[in-house]
Amino acid sequence: MPTSLVALLVLLRSLIRSRVDLQLENLALRHQVGLLQRSLKKRRKITAMDRLFWASMSRIWRDWRSALVIVKPQTVVSWHRMGFRLFWTWKVQSDYCGLPAQPISSQRL
């Protein structure tokens, strides 16, 4: 396809898409560029905040897979599942169970 035809199709697509979708795609692409700049001279290091970002993007944006270049979409889904498992593991293992203990009074009513 000629380059001008591709550019025209991209322009028409961007006119049809909603503004929120464009802003979310822009945010996703900027995040990936920032990640690449952060790890320019060394191996890419994806932090917990990066994982949280993509897990939340997958929840709020329907077309998040199209903008994802750095990792596979299946990886993001597994991060989301891992976070869910960690939350419920923490919730079950916490010390707080039910109502707080009531002090025993020496007087009976």
C-alpha distance (Angstrom), angle and dihedral (degrees) to the residues before:
residue distance angle dihedral
M1 . . .
P2 3.76 . .
T3 3.79 115.6 .
S4 3.80 93.8 -120.0
L5 3.81 91.4 55.4
V6 3.81 91.2 50.2
A7 3.80 90.2 48.8
L8 3.80 90.4 50.4
L9 3.82 91.8 50.4
V10 3.80 91.3 49.0
L11 3.80 90.2 49.8
L12 3.83 91.9 50.5
R13 3.78 90.9 48.3
S14 3.79 92.1 51.2
L15 3.81 90.9 51.2
I16 3.79 91.0 53.7
R17 3.80 97.5 44.8
S18 3.76 119.2 87.3
R19 3.78 120.8 -103.2
V20 3.81 92.2 -118.5
D21 3.81 91.6 56.4
L22 3.80 90.7 51.3
Q23 3.80 92.0 48.9
L24 3.81 92.2 48.8
E25 3.79 91.3 48.6
N26 3.79 90.0 49.1
L27 3.80 90.4 50.3
A28 3.80 91.7 49.2
L29 3.79 93.6 48.9
R30 3.81 92.5 46.3
H31 3.80 89.7 51.1
Q32 3.80 91.0 53.3
V33 3.80 92.1 47.6
G34 3.80 89.6 49.6
L35 3.80 90.5 50.5
L36 3.79 91.2 51.0
Q37 3.82 92.0 47.9
R38 3.79 90.9 47.9
S39 3.80 91.1 55.5
L40 3.79 98.5 34.8
K41 3.81 100.3 133.9
K42 3.77 99.4 28.7
R43 3.76 139.2 44.6
R44 3.80 115.4 -62.4
K45 3.77 109.5 -91.3
I46 3.79 114.7 -161.2
T47 3.79 110.0 -160.5
A48 3.78 130.2 -155.2
M49 3.82 89.3 -101.2
D50 3.82 89.7 56.2
R51 3.78 89.6 51.7
L52 3.80 91.1 48.1
F53 3.82 90.3 48.9
W54 3.81 93.0 54.1
A55 3.79 94.0 42.1
S56 3.81 89.7 53.9
M57 3.81 92.3 44.2
S58 3.79 89.2 53.9
R59 3.82 89.0 55.2
I60 3.82 98.3 48.2
W61 3.81 104.1 31.9
R62 3.77 121.0 58.6
D63 3.84 96.5 -161.6
W64 3.82 97.9 46.3
R65 3.79 94.1 124.1
S66 3.81 92.6 66.4
A67 3.81 93.3 61.9
L68 3.80 97.3 42.5
V69 3.80 111.9 104.4
I70 3.81 107.1 147.0
V71 3.82 100.1 60.6
K72 3.78 135.4 16.3
P73 3.82 117.6 -92.7
Q74 3.82 89.5 -123.5
T75 3.81 88.0 61.1
V76 3.80 91.1 56.9
V77 3.80 91.2 49.9
S78 3.82 90.1 51.0
W79 3.84 90.0 50.5
H80 3.79 89.0 53.0
R81 3.80 91.7 50.1
M82 3.80 91.6 46.4
G83 3.81 90.8 52.3
F84 3.79 90.5 49.8
R85 3.82 91.1 50.9
L86 3.82 92.1 47.3
F87 3.79 91.9 50.3
W88 3.78 94.3 52.2
T89 3.80 92.4 42.6
W90 3.80 88.5 54.0
K91 3.79 91.3 45.1
V92 3.81 93.5 52.3
Q93 3.81 95.2 43.7
S94 3.80 96.4 48.6
D95 3.80 118.2 114.4
Y96 3.77 94.9 -126.3
C97 3.80 110.7 98.6
G98 3.77 119.2 166.5
L99 3.79 126.4 -48.7
P100 3.80 122.2 -4.3
A101 3.81 116.9 -97.9
Q102 3.80 115.2 -89.7
P103 3.81 119.0 -132.6
I104 3.80 114.3 -109.9
S105 3.74 111.0 -119.3
S106 3.81 122.0 -146.9
Q107 3.79 92.9 -143.2
R108 3.76 120.5 74.5
L109 3.75 122.2 -150.3
